[in-house]
Amino acid sequence: MEEEKVILVDENDVQIGLMPKMEAHEKAVLHRAFSVLIFNKKNELMLQQRALDKYHSPGLWTNTCCSHQRDGETNIEAGRRRLQEEMGFVTNLEESISFIYKAPFDNGLTEHELDHVLLGEYEDEPIINKEEVASWKWMPIEAVKVDISLNPHLYTEWFKVIFEKFYEHLNISANESNS
């Protein structure tokens, strides 16, 4: 089976090529990615704990799911595909912010991604893929903010960046739904 390829992009998210995923992470080449955040009606965020045998960030807590778009796949199509593969359900998604981050890992790999944040709503329990996900939980937005500040080592690098950049919007949304 051929290794999955990631979409190489410039800082403006213009596709400039394809590269095998591991090679892109070894060379720290900027590539397109997405992160899905699923909320329930109580404005709790569905977190996943990455499987313990993942090649980086094993066992860390993160957003509902994330991955890389395939060539020719929209952000929404990719998010819905990966949500089904990792968490066992599909829901409507909408695009939100995007940002570039770079995070080196102890194993010599580096994530250098232009990450598209996708939002959705879901009320039921997921049916997790144990090869991808060790555990999951619903967590109130404010509790996530507090826990990341107290225990940053328990969370993935990209989720900490997303949450830092996105928290103000999340907090506004929570206040609007509670008024």
N, C-alpha and C positions, 0 to 999 in steps of 0.2 A: 504494500500500500504506500502510495506517495505521501510524503510529509506535507502537512497543511502549509499553505503559503499565506503570508500576510501582505497587505497592500501598503507599499511604501508611499509616503506622501511628503509634500513640502509643508512649510508652516501655515500655508493657506488651505490645506487639505486637498491639494491637487495631486491626483495619483501620478506617481513617477515610475512605478514598477512594481514587481512582485518579488518576494524572497521567501525561502523556507523559514518557518517560524523560529526554529532554534537558531539558525544563522543570524536572523535579525536581532534576537536577544543576545547572542554572543558578541555581535558587532555594535550593539546599541544604536541601531538605525531607526529613525523616526518612522512609525507605521500607525495605521488607523486601528482604533479599538473602540469598544463601547462598554458601558456599564449601565445595567438595568437596576432601578430602584423601584420596588413595589411597596405600596402603602395600602393599609386597610382604612375603613371609614373612621376609625378612632385616631387616625393620623400616626399610626405606628408603622415603622419600617421593618420589612422582612429582611433579616440578616441571614447569611449563610456562613458556616464555618467550612473553610476549604478542606478537602480530603487530606488525610495525613501523609499520603504518598505523592502529592503534587510536586512538580519539579522545582517550584519556588513558592514561598509563602505557605507551606503546608500547615494546616491546623489554625490558621489565623482567621479572624472574623472579617467579613467584608460585606459589600452590597449584595443584593439578591442574586445577581449573576453577572458575568462579564466574559468577554472573549474578543475575537477579531472577526471583522466582516470578511466574507469571501469575495473574490473578484466578481463584480457585477451585481452584488447583493446590496440592497439599501440598508441603512442603519436599522430601520424598523424591522425589515425582514430578518436581519441577523439577530436582533434582540429577541424576536419571537421564537426563532429557531433555537437559540441557546437557552432561553427560558424553559422551553419544552424539554430539551436534552438534559439540563441540570436539575430543574425543579419540578418537572412533570406537569406543567400547566402552561396555558397560553392566555394572554389577556391583551386588550388594546394598549398600545404604547404611544407616547408622544415624545418628540425630541425636545430637549431642554438646552442646557449649556454644553459647550465643548471647551477643552483646554489641553495644553501640552504639559507633560511632566516627564521627568527622567529619574529613575530609581534603580541604583545598583543593588544587587543581592550578594549574599555571602558565597554563593556557588559560582560566581564569576559572570552570571548573566545580568543583563540590564534591561529593564522596561523603559523604552523611550517612545511614548505614545501620544498621539492626538486622540484623546478620549472623548467620545460622544455620550452624554448622559441621557438616558431614556427613562421616562416615568410611566408607571401604570398603577392600577388599583386591582386588588384581589382580596377576597374575604376568607377563602377556605385554606386548609392545610395543603402544603405541597406534597408531592410524591417524589422525594429526592432520589437522585442517581448516586448511589453510594461510592461509585468510582470517582465522582466529582465533588461530592458534598458529604462532610462528616456529620453535620447537624444544622439546625436552623432555629430561629426564634423571631417573634415579633418584639420590637423594642420602641418605646416612645422616643420621639426626636430629641427631646431635652436629655433623656437618659443616655442616648448615644453620645451626645456632645460631652456630657460629664464623664462618661466612661472612657472615651478617647483621650480626654485630658488627663485622667488618672492612670490609665493603662494603655498608652500608645503602642506598646510592644505586642498587644493582643490583636491588632488590626493591620490590614494590608496597607502598604504605602499609598496606593491609588485611592483607597477609600478615605484615608485621612485627608488627602488633597481634595477629593470631591466634597467631603463633608465641610471642610474649611471654606471652600469656595461657594458651596450651595446652601449652607446653614441659614444665612440671612433670608433667602427665598423660602426655605422650608418653614422658618419661624413665622414669616409673614403669612404663609398659607395656613398654618396652624391657628394663628390669631384670627384670621378672617373666618375660618370655619367654626371657631368657638364664639364668635360675637353675634 
